[in-house]
Amino acid sequence: RSIYLAAKFGTLYWETGFPYAKTILVNAVCHAYAGQERIKITAPASVEATAFRDNAGRIIIHLVNFQTVPLRGGLENHVSSRVYETQAILPVHDVRIEYRPESGAKIRKAYQAPEMIDLNMETMPDGRIACVIPKVEIHTMLVLETNGVEK
């Protein structure tokens, strides 16, 4: 599947942060994947996530609680109109992460790192697993150890 947007919504969202541009981009990606997404994260917009598989076969999902506000004052005093400043970071609680393993793969263990907190895993009927990260201050990771079948 592919999606064509006749306007530069990515640029618009990057440069302005307009919520409607984000909504259009998110809806387009969700439509393109149509239920096939491997990772789903339920968290406030301040939480950014990246995921990768390390050499040991673990799935590592980084969560960064990146709360910023635009700098005040005239833009002529700033390097860029996109300059934001972190003023306070409020912890985010109960971030839910769902992960769909590849066919035949099993998740053996889930834990929060670097805190090394073992997490309960809920296995859903379609094979996805779900974990809840109790608290994200600035940065944390969900580590999923697999049976080595994932590619």
Salt bridges, closest charged atoms under 4 A:
ASP54 OD2 - ARG58 NH2 2.60
GLU98 OE2 - ARG96 NE 3.17
GLU98 OE1 - ARG128 NH1 2.17
GLU102 OE2 - ARG38 NH1 3.65
GLU102 OE2 - ARG53 NH2 3.61
ASP118 OD1 - LYS109 NZ 3.77
GLU122 OE1 - ARG96 NH1 3.43
ASP126 OD2 - ARG100 NH1 3.77
ASP126 OD2 - ARG128 NE 2.71
GLU137 OE2 - LYS135 NZ 3.03
GLU145 OE1 - ARG108 NH2 3.41
GLU150 OE1 - ARG38 NH2 3.10
GLU150 OE1 - ARG53 NH2 2.89
